[in-house]
Amino acid sequence: MDHLMPATTETYRSPSKECLYSSTNIAVNTSTSTTTTTQTAGN
């Protein structure tokens, strides 16, 4: 359980990072759409 704490803490510590990863995943999933990728980069 202790080894799970750091990762969980990091995620909760940086909510913006979580959003960043989500946005990155969206950009990757819709890499064909340049507009979506540009909007994600802008955010």
Residue pairs with C-beta under 8 A, 6 or more apart in sequence:
10 17
11 17
11 18
19 43
23 40
23 43
24 40
26 36
26 40
27 36
27 37
27 40
27 41
30 36
30 37
31 37
